[in-house]
Amino acid sequence: MDNTTIKMETFVSIVLILDDIEQNGFEKYLKELQIYLDCRYSDYEIIIIDQNSKSFSSSSKEDLLTNTSSVRWISLAFPVEIDVALSAGIENAIGDFVLLMRPTIDPVEIIEDMVYESMQGTDVVIGIAECPRTLGYKIARKLSNKLLHSIDYHIPKNATPVRCLSRRAINTVMRTGHLNHQFFIKVANTGYPTKNYNYKLLNSDSLKKRTLFSGIAQSMQLMVFNSTKPLRWISLLGVLGSLSAFVFAIYSIVVNIIKDDVIEGWTSMVFFSSFLFIILFIILAFLGEYIARLLNENSNKKSYYISDEETSSIMLETDRFNVLHQS
């Protein structure tokens, strides 16, 4: 884009989560992102949430902050869940619109379209892209979707962590607190206008394939941390198990009255007893998860701690006039 292009009079914040990413690839992506934003927006910031990454040395980080404008580097004291890392980003963002992106994976070209959709009144824009998945994950996903819909978790198919949020949506989400395993569902349930945005990943090969086990674990976490309905289901399962045990007890008494020798059926009794123990342990597992959830929410421990925050040497456009580019 040439220098005569009119910049949008809006403040855009970009949140990037930095894990163990290759340094050269990240620096190239960041420079491309900064140039892209500088050509299109009068005000912007790039917030890097550093999850205690070892990819950058202190000197490398200092060079990056010196040579790249409008960057805020926020270092977390310890690695956290992706939900918490993203919430740390939007909590510290000051833009009118905030985009959550993955460096070296999501193309910078999606920013303009997603911000435009938000400016037209869509408070939540969800990124949709094909991600590598195993066959087991695809099969399990269909079942988990039905379960997740029962707890009002409606996330589109192939949704990525990419989001564009308006300031109104951000304020609503942040007021709820306790975003561990709950960030995306709380964003989806703000009640504000939502729209999907389809795009293609830059480098899908760098992503880990979603497996059957990861899908089951994710579904369990979402159900436990976002609804009490599974607790009701497990309670109902316990009641059914108790009724089954009662029916079996009546059956054994009747058989004992009718027959003199009741040796047969030992195998079925052992099988049935084992089945009841399985139900019992499932109930205990869910109760343990809910107790852990209650303890976490009632503790005074914060979801994350910021150990350090650094900013670029260049944060302002010094030759900017107090005149609107557009009205």
N, C-alpha and C positions, 0 to 999 in steps of 0.2 A: 504494500500500500504506500502511495507517495505521500509527501509531506503536506500536500494541499487538502488531503482528506479531512473532513470535519470530524472532530472527536465527539463522542457522546458525553454529555454533561451528567455523568453518574459515577458513583464510586463503586468499584468492583473489587472484591477480595477473593483471592484464590488460595485454597488450603491444600497443601501437599503433605502427605504422610511419608516421612523418610525412614525406611527400614534399612536393610543391608542391600543397598543399590550400588551398582558400579559407578564410581566417581565420575569418570569421563562422560558416560552416558547421561548422568544426572545434570552435570554442568551444561552440556549441550542443550538438553531439554529446557533447563531454566533460562538460558540465554534466549532461546527461541521464544519462550513464553513471555519474557520481559519485553522483547521487541514487539511481539504481537499485541500486547496490552498497551504499550506506549503509543502505538500507531492508532489505536481505536478509542481509548478512554482518557479523559482529562485527569481522573484520579483513580489510582489502583494500588493494591498492595499484594504481595505474595508472602503468605505465611507458611513457613516450613515447620512442621511438627516433627522434631527429632526424637525417635524412640530409642534413645541411647545407642545410636548407630555408631559402628566403628569404621565406617567407610570413609569418613572425613577426619583428617587431622586438624589441629587448631589453626595451623598456618594455611591449610587449604580452605578452611571455612572463612578465615579472615580475608584471604584473597577474593573469594567469591562475594563476600559482603562489600568489599571495596569496589569491585568492578561491575556489580549488578545493582541497579537502583531499585528502591521500593521493596526490599526484602526484609522480613522479620523472621529471625531464626529462634524458635522456641524449643528449648531442650527439656524433655521430661526426665524426671529423676529415675524412672524405671519403665520398662516396656509395659504397655497396657493393651486392652482389647481395642480393636479397630473402632468400635462405637465410642469408646472413651476418648481415643485420640482425635476423632473427628469432632466430638463435642468440645474438646480443648481448643480446636481450631476455630470453630464458629463462635465460641465464647469470647475469644480474644480478637475476633474480626470486627472491623468498624465500618465495613462497606454497606452500601444500600442493598447489594446483591452479593451473595457468597456462593462460590462454586467449590465443590469438593471433588478433587481429582487425584489420580494416581500417576506419579511421574514416570515417564518413559513408556507408559501403557496407553493412556488416554490422549488423543490428539488435541493440540491447542486450538484447532479450527472449530471445535464444538462450542467454544466460549461465546462467540458473537451471537450464534443462533439461540443458545440457551438463555443468555441475558436478554435478548430481544423478546423471547417468549415471556420471561418474567416481567419485563417492562409493559407488556400488553395485558398484564393482570393475572398471569399464572404464577401463584406463589411457590409452587413446588414443581420443578421439572426433573424427571427421573431419566437417567441414562440407560439405554437398552442396547446391548451388544452381545453377539455370540461369544460364549466362553468355552474353553475346552472342558468336556465332561465325559465321564465314563458311562458305559451302558447301565451299570448298576445304579448310578446316581439318577439317570434319566427315568428309570423305572420307579425308584423310591420317591422321586420328586412329585410324581402324580399323586401318590398316596399322601405325602406330607402336605401338599397344597390343600387337599380337602380338610385335613386336620387343622392347618393354620387358618383356613377360611372360617372355621368354626369359632376361632378366638378373635375374629375381625382383623386378621393380618392379611391385607390384600396388597401384595407386591407383584408387579407384572412379571411375566416370564422373561428370563434372561436379563433381569435388572442388575446393573452394576452398582458399585458404591458411589458413582457419580451423581451428584445432586446440584441443582441451582436453586437456592432458597432466597426468598425475599426477606427483608428485615422483619416484616410482620410474622412470617412463619418461624423465623429464628427466635424471636421473643417468646412466642407461644411454646416452642419446644424447650427452651432453656428454663422456663418457669416451672416445668414439671420436675426437673432434677432427676438424679439416679438414672443415668442413661446407659449403664452397662448392660449390654445385650438388648437394649430397648430403643436405641437411637432411631433406626430406620422405621420401626413401627410407629414411633411417636411422630416422626416426620410425616408418615403416610396418613396418620389419623388426626392431623391438625384441623381438618374440615375445610381447608382452603382449596381453591382451584388447583388441580393437579393435571399434568400432561406428560406423556412419554416422548422421549427424543431418541431416535434410532441413529446409531453411528457405528463405525468400524474401529476396532482396536488397532493401535500401532503395532504392538508386539504381543500377540496372544500366546506365543510359545513360551514366554517368560513366566506365565501364570501356571500355578500348579493345577492339575486336573481335579475337578470336583469328584470325589469318590463316594461310594455308597456309605462308608463309615462317617465321612465328614458331613454328608447330608443328614444322616440320622442324628449326629451330635448337634448340628446346627438347629434342626427341628426341635430337639429336646430342649435346648437352651431357650429358644424363642417361646416355646409353649410354657415352660416353667417360669420364665422371668416376665412374661407379659400377660398372663391370665391365671385365674384360679379355677377355670373350667376343668383342666386335667385332674385337679384334686377332687372335683366332684365325680369325674369319671372313675377315678381309682376307688373312691368311696363306694360307688355303685358296684364296681367289680368285686369289692370286698363283701358287700351285701349278697351278691349273687353266689359268691363262693361259700358264704355261710349257709345260705339256703340249700345249696347243693350238698353240703356236708350234713345238713339236717335231714334232707330226703334220703341220703345214703344211710344214715343212722336208722331211720324208720324202716328202710328196706332190709337192713341186716336183722332187725328185730323180727320182722314178718317172716323172713326166710328161716330164722332160728326157730320160730314157732311151728312153721309148716314142716321143716325137715329136722331130722335128729342129728345128722352129721353135716356140719357146715365147714368143710375143709376147702372145698372149691371156692374160687373167687379171691384167693389170697393175692394173686398177681394184680387183679383189677383194683383191689384195695390199696396195694402199695402204689400203683400208678396214680390212683385218685389222690392219695395222701401227698404224693410228690407234687401233683398239680396244685393242690392247695398251698403247699409251701412256696411254690413259684409265685403264686398270686400274693402271698404274704410278703415275700421279699421285694416284689415290684412296688407294693404299697409303701414299704419301708424306704425304698430308694427315692420315691417321689417325696415322701415326707421329709427325708433328709435334705433334698434339694430345696424344698420350701422353707425349712428351718434355717438353712444357710442363707437363703434370700432375705429372710426376716432379720437375721443377725447383721447382714451387710447393710441393709437399709436403716437399721436402728443404731448403727455404730457412728461415731463421729469422724471416721476415716474418710478423707476425700478420695474421689476416684482417681485423681492424678495430682502430681506435684510438679511445678515448674522449677527446675534447678537453675536455669539461666535463660536470659533472653537478650539477643543482640540484633541490631538493625543495620541496614546498609548505610554507608557513608553518604549516599545521595538519596534523599527521601522526598525532596520537593522539587517542583519545576520552577527554577529561579526566574526564568524569563516570561513567566505567565502573567497575563494582564487580567484585571478584574472585569472581564467582558465575556458574556456568554457566546459560545460558538454557535449555538442554535437556540431557538425559543419556541 
